[in-house]
Amino acid sequence: MAASTPRTAPAAPAAKRDRTHYLYIAVIVAVALGIAVGLIWPDTGVELKPLGTGFVNLIKMMISPIIFCTIVLGIGSVRKAAKVGAVGGIALGYFTVMSLVALTIGLVVGNVLHPGDGLHITNAIKASGHDQVSADALPPVDFVLSIIPVTFVSAFTEGQVLQTLLVALLAGFALQAMGPVGQPVLRGVEHIQRLVFRILAMVMWAAPIGAFGAIAAVVGSAGVDALKSLAVLMLGFYATCVLFVFVVLGTLLRVITGLNIFSLFKYLGREFLLILSTSSSESALPRLIAKMEHLGVSKPVVGITVPTGYSFNLDGTMIYMTMASLYIADALGTPMSVGEQIPLLLFLLLASKGAAGVSGAGLATLAGGLQSHKPALVDGVGLIVGIDRFMSEARALTNFAGNAVATVLIGTWTKEIDRDRVRQVLAGELPFDETTLLDEGASAPAADLPEPRQGDDKELAKA
């Protein structure tokens, strides 16, 4: 028996890892082919856009059930409801502070570079800018009311992450109050979670096709020539995002947790590749939830921090709106003083929360915010329409990195993280199961969480 265990246990995981390894190699090849098609046959590349859109929609289809299951299972097993409230309060406080830090860094870099000097605005560009003003972005009060779904079920059908979050919180607290009577429901939710993650693992095999279509469409529509006049803005924005992620977030992670940000990003390498190929951070949201739990952060912290962060912790979007606003003001020949910049950027900070979940939220939020606070600048939004998709990749990568780091930091502050497990996972000793996206026999322990594999709850963990 002792001899058979080492023979059977490593065999299956090795095969699973090999298959998913080939999958992500295929994604890299698909991205290269997409760039080639977009450059050589731009019209054909643009026509391939539905491939990328379809894949991202498949991922978005899974987000609501995954968030619901994760939060219900996490909160439903916590003994003290106050702990969940503490996690939420710390998360929102941290998100606010980091948004202000991102705005400040973008403000400094934008005032140093002045990338918009010397540009000219045509009537076509003005019209293009006004077209970007989205009616979907809501004022703060309407945004808060929009979090409440029309019905319990509509929270899952309308694709609103915050509505799903609200319903999941209510269900989790209700199951928590039910005590042992709620255990059969928790077992059912756990079965549903396994089913949903299995479906997601199947959907991921379409990633090469989605990456090919998305990249081909972006390159085909913008081309190389269209990027030359905006290279300073793009490079400045990329450099600012790198500065924020590796200097600000990296320092926070090292000082507070002792972890190296490069080790964390290596662990999340496949998610970064997925975002880079689809220009959407939402495509990696379900995988971030699964990987953070596998890393050793408790379910309540992951379930609250990650979905909330995707709406309120948009560091890349903050930097983008700062630099784009300054760029447009300079391009229009009406540079703003620091006294004018700060109120505008604080207004955009609030406006970005009202645009959570809006497709193309970065550009739409910028246009809508300028329309409300400084209408004269909307004319210049058309200048950055051509490169917005390229900048959206940096936005998405920065937003994702910010939420990954936030989850680890908040887990550390609330003592809801297994430090030994974190080190084992980042060292490669506990590999992530790419075929199921779930730990079949282990979960991250956390303070005040009952161990489901012990005592009366043993059956729940094995269900």
C-alpha positions as CSV (number, residue, x, y, z in Angstrom):
1,M,0.0,0.0,0.0
2,A,2.9,2.4,0.8
3,A,4.4,1.6,-2.6
4,S,1.2,2.1,-4.5
5,T,0.5,5.6,-3.0
6,P,3.5,7.4,-4.6
7,R,2.8,5.6,-7.8
8,T,-0.8,6.7,-8.2
9,A,-0.8,10.2,-6.6
10,P,1.8,12.0,-8.7
11,A,0.6,10.5,-12.0
12,A,-2.7,12.3,-12.4
13,P,-1.6,15.8,-11.4
14,A,1.5,15.5,-13.8
15,A,-0.8,14.8,-16.7
16,K,-3.2,17.6,-15.8
17,R,-0.4,20.2,-15.5
18,D,1.0,19.2,-18.9
19,R,-2.3,19.7,-20.6
20,T,-2.8,23.2,-19.2
21,H,0.8,24.1,-19.9
22,Y,0.2,23.4,-23.6
23,L,-3.0,25.5,-23.4
24,Y,-1.2,28.6,-22.4
25,I,1.6,28.0,-24.9
26,A,-1.2,28.0,-27.5
27,V,-2.4,31.3,-26.1
28,I,1.0,32.9,-26.7
29,V,1.1,31.5,-30.2
30,A,-2.4,32.7,-30.9
31,V,-1.5,36.2,-29.7
32,A,1.5,36.3,-32.1
33,L,-0.7,35.1,-35.0
34,G,-3.3,37.7,-34.1
35,I,-0.8,40.5,-34.3
36,A,0.5,39.2,-37.6
37,V,-3.1,39.0,-39.1
38,G,-3.9,42.5,-37.8
39,L,-0.8,44.0,-39.4
40,I,-1.0,42.1,-42.7
41,W,-4.7,42.0,-43.2
42,P,-6.2,44.7,-41.0
43,D,-9.8,44.4,-42.4
44,T,-9.8,40.7,-41.7
45,G,-8.4,41.3,-38.2
46,V,-11.3,43.7,-37.4
47,E,-13.8,41.1,-38.6
48,L,-12.3,38.6,-36.1
49,K,-13.4,40.7,-33.1
50,P,-16.4,38.5,-32.3
51,L,-14.0,35.7,-31.4
52,G,-12.5,37.7,-28.6
53,T,-15.8,39.2,-27.5
54,G,-17.4,35.7,-27.4
55,F,-14.6,34.3,-25.2
56,V,-14.8,37.2,-22.7
57,N,-18.6,36.8,-22.6
58,L,-18.2,33.1,-21.8
59,I,-16.0,34.1,-18.8
60,K,-18.3,36.8,-17.7
61,M,-21.1,34.3,-17.7
62,M,-19.4,32.4,-14.9
63,I,-18.6,35.4,-12.7
64,S,-21.9,35.8,-10.9
65,P,-22.3,32.2,-9.8
66,I,-18.6,31.9,-8.7
67,I,-18.9,35.1,-6.6
68,F,-22.2,33.9,-5.1
69,C,-20.8,30.5,-4.1
70,T,-17.5,31.8,-2.8
71,I,-19.1,34.4,-0.5
72,V,-21.9,32.1,0.7
73,L,-19.5,29.3,1.6
74,G,-17.1,31.7,3.2
75,I,-19.5,33.8,5.3
76,G,-21.8,30.8,6.0
77,S,-19.0,29.1,7.9
78,V,-17.8,32.1,9.9
79,R,-18.8,32.1,13.6
80,K,-18.7,35.9,14.1
81,A,-20.5,38.1,11.7
82,A,-18.5,41.1,12.9
83,K,-15.4,39.6,11.3
84,V,-17.0,39.9,7.9
85,G,-17.9,43.6,8.5
86,A,-14.3,44.2,9.6
87,V,-13.0,42.8,6.4
88,G,-15.3,44.9,4.3
89,G,-14.4,48.1,6.2
90,I,-10.7,47.5,5.9
91,A,-11.1,46.7,2.2
92,L,-13.0,49.9,1.4
93,G,-10.6,52.1,3.4
94,Y,-7.6,50.5,1.6
95,F,-9.2,50.9,-1.8
96,T,-9.9,54.6,-1.2
97,V,-6.3,55.3,-0.1
98,M,-4.8,53.5,-3.0
99,S,-7.0,55.2,-5.5
100,L,-5.8,58.6,-4.2
101,V,-2.2,57.4,-4.4
102,A,-2.7,56.2,-8.0
103,L,-4.3,59.6,-8.9
104,T,-1.4,61.5,-7.3
105,I,1.3,59.5,-9.2
106,G,-0.6,60.0,-12.5
107,L,-0.8,63.7,-11.7
108,V,2.9,64.1,-11.1
109,V,3.9,62.1,-14.2
110,G,1.4,63.9,-16.4
111,N,2.6,67.3,-15.3
112,V,6.2,66.3,-16.0
113,L,5.6,64.9,-19.5
114,H,3.0,67.3,-20.9
115,P,2.4,64.8,-23.8
116,G,-0.5,66.7,-25.4
117,D,1.4,69.8,-26.3
118,G,1.3,70.8,-30.0
119,L,-1.6,68.6,-31.1
120,H,-4.5,69.9,-33.2
121,I,-8.2,69.0,-32.8
122,T,-10.4,68.4,-35.9
123,N,-14.2,68.4,-36.1
124,A,-14.1,64.6,-36.6
125,I,-12.1,64.2,-33.4
126,K,-14.5,66.4,-31.5
127,A,-17.5,64.3,-32.7
128,S,-15.7,61.1,-31.8
129,G,-15.1,62.4,-28.3
130,H,-18.7,63.2,-27.7
131,D,-19.7,59.8,-28.9
132,Q,-17.8,58.2,-26.0
133,V,-20.1,59.8,-23.4
134,S,-22.0,56.9,-22.0
135,A,-25.4,57.1,-20.5
136,D,-24.7,54.0,-18.4
137,A,-22.5,55.8,-15.9
138,L,-24.7,56.8,-13.0
139,P,-24.5,59.6,-10.4
140,P,-23.5,58.5,-6.9
141,V,-27.0,58.2,-5.4
142,D,-28.4,56.3,-8.4
143,F,-25.3,54.1,-8.4
144,V,-26.0,53.1,-4.8
145,L,-29.7,52.3,-5.6
146,S,-28.6,50.3,-8.6
147,I,-26.8,47.8,-6.3
148,I,-30.2,46.6,-5.2
149,P,-31.5,44.0,-7.8
150,V,-35.1,44.1,-9.1
151,T,-35.5,40.4,-8.0
152,F,-33.4,37.9,-6.2
153,V,-32.7,36.1,-9.5
154,S,-32.0,39.2,-11.6
155,A,-28.8,39.7,-9.6
156,F,-27.5,36.7,-11.6
157,T,-29.0,37.5,-15.0
158,E,-28.1,41.2,-15.4
159,G,-24.3,40.7,-15.0
160,Q,-23.9,43.3,-12.2
161,V,-21.1,42.2,-9.9
162,L,-22.2,44.4,-7.0
163,Q,-25.8,43.1,-7.1
164,T,-24.5,39.5,-6.9
165,L,-22.3,40.6,-4.0
166,L,-25.2,42.0,-2.1
167,V,-27.4,38.9,-2.6
168,A,-24.5,36.6,-1.6
169,L,-23.8,38.6,1.5
170,L,-27.5,38.4,2.6
171,A,-27.5,34.6,1.8
172,G,-24.3,34.0,3.7
173,F,-25.4,35.9,6.8
174,A,-28.8,34.1,6.7
175,L,-27.1,30.7,6.6
176,Q,-24.7,31.7,9.3
177,A,-27.7,32.6,11.6
178,M,-29.4,29.3,10.8
179,G,-26.5,27.3,12.3
180,P,-26.6,23.5,11.8
181,V,-29.9,23.8,10.0
182,G,-28.2,25.6,7.2
183,Q,-25.5,22.9,6.7
184,P,-27.4,21.0,3.9
185,V,-27.7,24.3,2.0
186,L,-24.0,24.9,2.3
187,R,-23.3,21.4,1.0
188,G,-25.5,22.1,-2.0
189,V,-23.8,25.4,-2.6
190,E,-20.4,23.6,-2.5
191,H,-21.6,21.1,-5.1
192,I,-22.7,24.0,-7.3
193,Q,-19.3,25.7,-6.8
194,R,-17.5,22.6,-8.0
195,L,-19.8,22.4,-11.1
196,V,-19.2,26.1,-11.9
197,F,-15.4,25.9,-11.6
198,R,-15.4,22.7,-13.7
199,I,-17.4,24.5,-16.5
200,L,-14.9,27.4,-16.2
201,A,-12.0,25.0,-16.7
202,M,-13.7,23.8,-19.8
203,V,-14.3,27.3,-21.1
204,M,-10.6,28.1,-20.7
205,W,-9.8,25.8,-23.6
206,A,-11.3,28.4,-25.9
207,A,-8.7,31.0,-24.7
208,P,-6.4,30.6,-27.7
209,I,-9.3,31.4,-30.1
210,G,-10.4,34.3,-28.0
211,A,-6.9,35.7,-27.7
212,F,-6.4,35.4,-31.5
213,G,-9.6,37.3,-32.3
214,A,-9.1,40.0,-29.7
215,I,-5.5,40.9,-30.6
216,A,-6.2,40.7,-34.4
217,A,-9.1,43.2,-34.0
218,V,-7.1,45.7,-31.9
219,V,-4.1,45.7,-34.2
220,G,-6.2,45.7,-37.3
221,S,-8.3,48.7,-36.2
222,A,-5.5,50.9,-34.8
223,G,-2.5,49.9,-36.8
224,V,1.0,51.1,-36.3
225,D,0.8,54.5,-37.9
226,A,-2.0,55.6,-35.6
227,L,0.1,55.0,-32.6
228,K,3.1,57.2,-33.5
229,S,1.7,60.6,-32.4
230,L,0.4,59.1,-29.2
231,A,3.6,57.2,-28.3
232,V,4.6,59.6,-25.5
233,L,1.2,59.3,-23.8
234,M,1.2,55.5,-24.1
235,L,4.8,55.0,-22.9
236,G,4.3,57.5,-20.1
237,F,1.2,55.7,-19.0
238,Y,2.9,52.3,-19.2
239,A,5.8,53.6,-17.2
240,T,3.5,55.1,-14.5
241,C,1.7,51.8,-14.2
242,V,5.0,49.9,-13.8
243,L,6.1,52.5,-11.2
244,F,2.9,52.1,-9.2
245,V,2.8,48.3,-9.3
246,F,6.4,47.5,-8.6
247,V,7.4,50.4,-6.4
248,V,4.2,51.3,-4.5
249,L,2.5,47.9,-4.3
250,G,5.7,46.0,-4.2
251,T,7.0,48.0,-1.3
252,L,3.7,47.6,0.6
253,L,3.7,43.8,0.0
254,R,7.3,43.4,1.2
255,V,6.9,45.6,4.3
256,I,3.6,44.2,5.5
257,T,3.8,40.6,4.5
258,G,7.5,40.0,3.7
259,L,6.6,38.6,0.3
260,N,8.3,39.4,-3.0
261,I,5.9,40.8,-5.5
262,F,7.7,39.0,-8.3
263,S,6.9,35.7,-6.7
264,L,3.3,36.5,-6.4
265,F,3.1,37.6,-10.0
266,K,4.9,34.5,-11.1
267,Y,2.2,32.5,-9.4
268,L,-0.5,34.6,-11.3
269,G,1.4,34.5,-14.6
270,R,-1.3,32.7,-16.5
271,E,-3.9,35.2,-15.4
272,F,-1.7,38.1,-16.5
273,L,-1.3,36.4,-19.9
274,L,-5.1,35.9,-20.2
275,I,-5.7,39.6,-19.4
276,L,-3.0,40.7,-21.8
277,S,-4.6,38.7,-24.7
278,T,-8.2,39.8,-24.0
279,S,-7.7,43.4,-22.7
280,S,-10.2,42.5,-19.9
281,S,-9.4,42.0,-16.2
282,E,-12.8,40.4,-15.8
283,S,-11.6,37.4,-17.8
284,A,-9.3,36.5,-14.9
285,L,-11.7,37.4,-12.0
286,P,-12.9,33.8,-11.4
287,R,-9.3,32.4,-11.5
288,L,-8.1,35.1,-9.1
289,I,-10.7,34.0,-6.6
290,A,-9.7,30.4,-6.9
291,K,-6.0,31.1,-6.8
292,M,-6.2,33.4,-3.8
293,E,-8.0,30.8,-1.8
294,H,-5.5,28.2,-2.9
295,L,-2.7,30.6,-1.8
296,G,-3.9,30.5,1.7
297,V,-6.3,33.5,2.1
298,S,-9.6,32.6,3.8
299,K,-12.8,32.4,1.8
300,P,-14.5,35.4,3.5
301,V,-11.6,37.7,2.7
302,V,-11.3,36.5,-0.9
303,G,-15.1,36.6,-1.4
304,I,-15.4,40.1,-0.2
305,T,-12.1,41.7,-1.3
306,V,-11.9,40.5,-4.9
307,P,-15.4,41.3,-6.2
308,T,-15.5,44.6,-4.3
309,G,-12.0,45.5,-5.6
310,Y,-13.1,44.9,-9.2
311,S,-15.6,47.8,-8.7
312,F,-13.8,50.1,-6.2
313,N,-10.0,49.3,-6.5
314,L,-9.3,50.4,-10.1
315,D,-5.7,51.7,-9.7
316,G,-5.0,51.5,-13.4
317,T,-8.1,53.3,-14.3
318,M,-7.3,56.1,-11.9
319,I,-3.8,56.6,-13.5
320,Y,-5.4,56.5,-16.9
321,M,-8.0,59.1,-16.2
322,T,-5.4,61.4,-14.6
323,M,-3.0,61.3,-17.5
324,A,-5.7,61.4,-20.2
325,S,-7.3,64.5,-18.6
326,L,-4.0,66.3,-18.5
327,Y,-3.2,65.2,-22.1
328,I,-6.5,66.4,-23.4
329,A,-6.3,69.8,-21.7
330,D,-2.8,70.3,-23.1
331,A,-3.9,69.2,-26.6
332,L,-6.8,71.7,-26.5
333,G,-4.4,74.5,-25.6
334,T,-6.1,75.0,-22.2
335,P,-3.6,73.5,-19.7
336,M,-5.0,73.3,-16.2
337,S,-3.4,74.6,-13.1
338,V,-2.9,72.3,-10.2
339,G,-5.8,74.0,-8.4
340,E,-8.0,73.0,-11.4
341,Q,-6.6,69.5,-11.7
342,I,-7.3,68.3,-8.2
343,P,-11.1,69.0,-8.1
344,L,-11.5,67.4,-11.6
345,L,-9.6,64.3,-10.6
346,L,-11.5,63.9,-7.3
347,F,-14.7,64.2,-9.3
348,L,-13.4,61.5,-11.7
349,L,-12.6,59.3,-8.7
350,L,-16.2,59.4,-7.6
351,A,-17.5,59.1,-11.2
352,S,-15.5,55.9,-11.7
353,K,-17.5,54.1,-9.0
354,G,-20.7,54.9,-10.8
355,A,-19.4,53.3,-13.9
356,A,-18.5,50.0,-12.3
357,G,-19.5,47.2,-14.7
358,V,-19.9,49.5,-17.7
359,S,-18.3,48.0,-20.9
360,G,-15.2,50.0,-21.8
361,A,-15.5,51.8,-18.4
362,G,-12.2,53.6,-18.7
363,L,-13.0,55.7,-21.8
364,A,-16.7,56.0,-21.0
365,T,-16.0,57.2,-17.4
366,L,-13.5,59.7,-18.6
367,A,-15.9,61.1,-21.2
368,G,-18.8,61.1,-18.9
369,G,-16.9,62.7,-16.0
370,L,-15.5,65.5,-18.3
371,Q,-19.0,66.1,-19.7
372,S,-20.3,66.6,-16.1
373,H,-17.4,68.6,-14.6
374,K,-15.6,70.3,-17.5
375,P,-17.6,69.9,-20.7
376,A,-15.0,71.8,-22.9
377,L,-12.6,69.0,-22.5
378,V,-14.9,66.3,-24.0
379,D,-13.9,67.5,-27.5
380,G,-10.4,66.1,-26.9
381,V,-11.5,62.6,-25.8
382,G,-11.5,61.6,-29.5
383,L,-7.7,62.0,-29.5
384,I,-7.3,58.9,-27.4
385,V,-10.0,56.7,-28.9
386,G,-7.6,55.1,-31.3
387,I,-5.2,53.9,-28.7
388,D,-7.7,53.3,-25.9
389,R,-7.6,49.5,-26.4
390,F,-3.9,49.4,-26.1
391,M,-4.0,51.4,-23.0
392,S,-6.8,49.3,-21.7
393,E,-4.4,46.3,-21.5
394,A,-2.2,48.3,-19.1
395,R,-5.3,49.4,-17.2
396,A,-6.5,45.9,-16.8
397,L,-3.2,44.5,-15.8
398,T,-2.7,47.2,-13.2
399,N,-6.2,46.8,-11.8
400,F,-5.7,43.0,-11.5
401,A,-2.3,43.4,-9.8
402,G,-3.8,45.9,-7.4
403,N,-6.6,43.5,-6.4
404,A,-4.2,40.5,-6.0
405,V,-2.0,42.5,-3.7
406,A,-5.0,43.9,-1.8
407,T,-6.3,40.4,-1.1
408,V,-3.0,39.3,0.4
409,L,-2.6,42.6,2.4
410,I,-6.2,42.5,3.8
411,G,-5.8,38.8,4.6
412,T,-2.6,39.7,6.6
413,W,-4.2,42.6,8.4
414,T,-7.3,40.6,9.5
415,K,-5.1,37.5,10.3
416,E,-7.1,35.5,7.8
417,I,-4.1,34.1,5.9
418,D,-2.0,30.9,6.3
419,R,1.6,32.3,6.0
420,D,3.2,28.8,5.8
421,R,0.8,27.8,3.0
422,V,1.6,31.0,1.2
423,R,5.3,30.3,1.2
424,Q,4.7,26.7,0.1
425,V,2.4,27.7,-2.8
426,L,4.8,30.5,-4.0
427,A,7.7,28.0,-3.8
428,G,5.8,25.6,-6.0
429,E,5.4,22.9,-3.4
430,L,1.6,23.1,-3.5
431,P,0.7,23.5,-7.2
432,F,-2.7,24.9,-8.2
433,D,-5.0,22.3,-9.8
434,E,-5.6,23.8,-13.3
435,T,-8.2,21.2,-14.3
436,T,-10.7,21.9,-11.5
437,L,-9.6,25.3,-10.2
438,L,-10.4,24.0,-6.8
439,D,-8.5,22.3,-3.9
440,E,-10.3,19.0,-3.6
441,G,-9.1,18.1,-0.1
442,A,-7.8,21.3,1.5
443,S,-8.9,24.8,2.2
444,A,-7.1,27.8,3.7
445,P,-7.5,27.9,7.5
446,A,-8.5,31.2,9.1
447,A,-9.2,32.6,12.5
448,D,-12.7,31.8,13.8
449,L,-13.4,29.5,10.9
450,P,-14.6,26.0,11.8
451,E,-12.6,23.2,10.3
452,P,-15.1,21.5,7.9
453,R,-13.0,18.4,7.7
454,Q,-13.1,17.7,11.5
455,G,-15.9,16.6,13.8
456,D,-19.5,16.9,12.7
457,D,-18.7,18.8,9.5
458,K,-16.4,16.2,8.0
459,E,-19.1,15.2,5.6
460,L,-19.4,18.8,4.3
461,A,-15.8,19.1,3.1
462,K,-16.0,15.7,1.4
463,A,-19.3,16.4,-0.3
